Amino acid sequence: MGQNIPLRKCLGCGEMLGKKGLVRIVRSKDGEISLDPTGKKSGRGAYICNDRECFDKAVKKRSLEKALKCQIPAELYDGLKELIGSE
């Protein structure tokens, strides 16, 4: 048997993809929202494809705010946009 690959749903396109190909945003227990490039921070996580179109769809649909159940600061969107644009 092969190794089991964890799948996560992209908030932009809605496709189930391998965890490694996605960018993770996490909300910690104290309400702090941050990017999680390692994928190991504890807290509620949300995933977006490493694709500008998926990012734009997620922002337009407010998917991140719904998934993390809180308001997302503009600085986080800017940081996420830079991260996705650079890769």
Buried (B, 14 or more C-beta within 10 A) or exposed (E): EEEEEEEBBBBBBEEEBEEEEBBBBBBEEEEEBBBBEEBEBEBBBBBBBBBEEBBEBBBEEEBBBEBBEEEBEEEBBEBBBEBBEEE
